[in-house]
């Protein structure tokens, strides 16, 4: 499954209060399927609910290429390139290792780097579906899901592995801070399975039964330690586990 966003309706889902990432390094990946390639579309970003001038974003350019940037006031160093096609699932990823070390990947291939120095912006929101600042912009028209964020630098091999379908649970699990499958694990839910937070809807995004092919899912059991609940579904608590051979093992 995946979330479906309509650009005409300015739809999004978001952490209204986000503090899991507040500095470098961090890495982010998201799977997306755009319905068109001739409009500007922000698929995922960190923003500031009080300012238009502070954000980290991945933008789909209006010529079928991608653009990743960070903005802190007036400066906005960016990386552009790669390609995406309409109605085809793609995997976009960024790793920002330091204030002068940033990299963009598309489908496991490194597209480019940026070395312009820029301090981490003041952000308090994480969103999928549009540039979700006070003056919202560039709404996404398509499907998205399987978004994950780490407070560490993913390697080339990590990005290639994720683009091949590997579960984020299996990539630097101790540093995985956010994972929003958007329904792929447990029905129609916007749950972040790391923090247990359900993202807030903006507008009325819908659902699709589609998802990228080849995704590797974790074992089929939820164990909610904090609630003492065991239900038949998918294991969610990566902070309590180690991953070995695609199995989730309690510490």
N, C-alpha and C positions, 0 to 999 in steps of 0.2 A: 504494500500500500504506500501511498504518498499523499502529501498535501497538495491541493490544487489552488493556485492563486490567480485571480483575475486582475489584469492591469487596469481595466476600466473601473474597478471597484476599490482600488487602493488597499488591497487586503494584505494582512501580515499576521504572524504570530510572534510573540516576544516575551522575554523576561523584562517586566517593567522595572525591576530593581535587580541589577546584575553586578556582582562583585567577584566572581570566580577568576576573572583575569583583570589585572590592574597594572601590569608592567610586562616588559620583555623578559624572557622569551615566551612565545606562545605559538601554537599551530592550530589550524582550523581546516576541516575538510567538509564538503557538502556534495551530494549527488543532486543533479538537476536535469530536467527535460524542458527546454524552452519551446513554446509553441510558434515563435517567430524569431527572426534574427535581425529585423530592421528597426528595432527600437532600443533605447537605453533601458536596461533592467538591472536593478540592484537585487541580488539574490540573498545576500547575507551580510550582516554588519554589526559592529559595536558602535553605538552612538551615545550622545549626551542629550537627555530630554530637555535641557535648558539652553542648548547652543547648537547652531547649525555648523559650527566650525571645528568640531571635534568628532572624529570617527575613524574606523577601520572598515574597509568595504571590499567586496568582490562584485564588480559590475560587468554585465554583459554589454559589450559595445554594440552599436547599431550596424555593424558590418560583419558580424559573425565572429568577432574576436573577444578576448577577455581583458579585463583591466583590474588590477588590485592596487589599492592606495591606502595611505594613512594620512590623516590631517590633524594638525595641532595648531590652530589659529590660521595663519596665512600660508604656511608651507604644506604641500601635498605631494611628496615624491611618490611615483607610481611605477608599475610594471605592466606592460601591455604585450599581447601576442596570443599565440595559440589559436584555436578555432573551436567552434561548436556548431552543431547543425540543428535545425528545427526538428522537433519530435524524436530526438535521439538522446538517450541518457548519457550524461557526461559527469566526470568527477573533477571538481576544482579544489585545489588545496593551496594554502599559504603557510609559510613558516617565517616568522619574524623573530630572529634570534637576538638582535640587539638594536640599539637606536640607529645603527648604520649597516644593518645586515638583514635584508628581506628577500624572499624568493617566492615565486608563483609556479604552481604545477597545474597541468591539465591532463587528465587521464594518465597520470603517472609520469609524465614527461615534464622536465623543468623548462619553463618558458623564458625566464629571465630573472635578473636580480636588480636590487636597488641598494646603493651604499650611501645615499644622502643622509646625513645625521638628522634625526628628529626624535625628540622626547616622546614617550608614550602619551597619547591624548587623555584628557579627563573624560572617561565614559562611565555610564551607569545603566546602559540598556543593551540587550542583545536581541536581534530581530532577524527573521527570515521573511522575505516577500517584498520589501521595499527599503529605500534609504529612510529609516524610521527616526528622523530627527524632527524638531518642531515644524520645520517646513518640509514635510515628507516629499520624496521625489522618486522617480524612476521605478514605479511598481512593476513587479515581475509578472509575466504572463506565461504560466506553465506549472510544472510539478516539481516538488523538491522534497528531500528527506535524507535520513541517514547522516545527519550533521553531527560532528564531534569536534571538541576543543580540548587541547592539552596545554598545560603550563610549562611546556618544554619544546625543544627543537626536534621536529621529526626529520629523519634522514631521507636521502633519495630513495633508499631501499624501503623505508616505511611508506612513503607516498606511492611507490610502485605497488607495494603489497595491498594497500587500501584500494587503489584503482583496480586491482585484480579481484577485489571482492572480500578481502579479509576483514573480519569484524574489528571495529575500533577497540573492543575489549582486549584484543590480542596485541595491540601496539602500545608500548610503554604504559601498561595499565595503571601503574602507580601515579602517573601524571595526567590521566584522563579526568577532566573536570566537568565536562558536559557531553552528553550523548542523547540526541533527540531523534529517535528513529522515525517519528511521524507515522505511527501505526504499524510499522513492519514487524514489531515484536509482539504486540498485544492489542490488536484491534485498533479502532479509531481513537487514538489518544495522542495528545501533544506533550506527553510526560517526558521530562528529562530524567532518565533512569539513573543518573548519578546522584543528583541532589534530591530527587523525589518531587521536584517542582513541576507543575503543569503550566505551560506557557499560556499567556493571555491571547485571545483572538482579537484581531482588529478587523472589523467587517465580518464577512461570512465565508471564509475559505472552505472549500468542499474537500471531498476525498476521491482518490482514484485507486482502483485495485492494481494498478501497474506499479512496478518497481524495477530497479536495475537487475539484470540477469546476473547470476553467478555470485550473489552475496552469500557469505558464509555466516550462518546464524550460530549463536551460542546454544548451550544445552537447554533443553525444554523444561525448565523449572524456575519459578520465582521463589526466592526465599527472602522475605522481608524481615530482617533481623530486628529492626527497631520496633516493628509492630507485632513480632512473633507470629507472622502469618506465613503459611505455606500453601500455595495454590498452583494448579497445573497451568503453566504458561512458560515464561522464559526467565532465566536467572538475570537479576538486575543489579546486584550490589557489588560492582567492581572494586570499591574501596575495601571490601571485606575479603577479597579473593585474590588468588593468583591464577593466571591463565597458562595452561599447559596442554599443548596439542589440541587446541580448540575446545578443551573442557574447562569448566569453571571449578576450581578447587578451593574450598574454604580454608583460610589461614588457620 
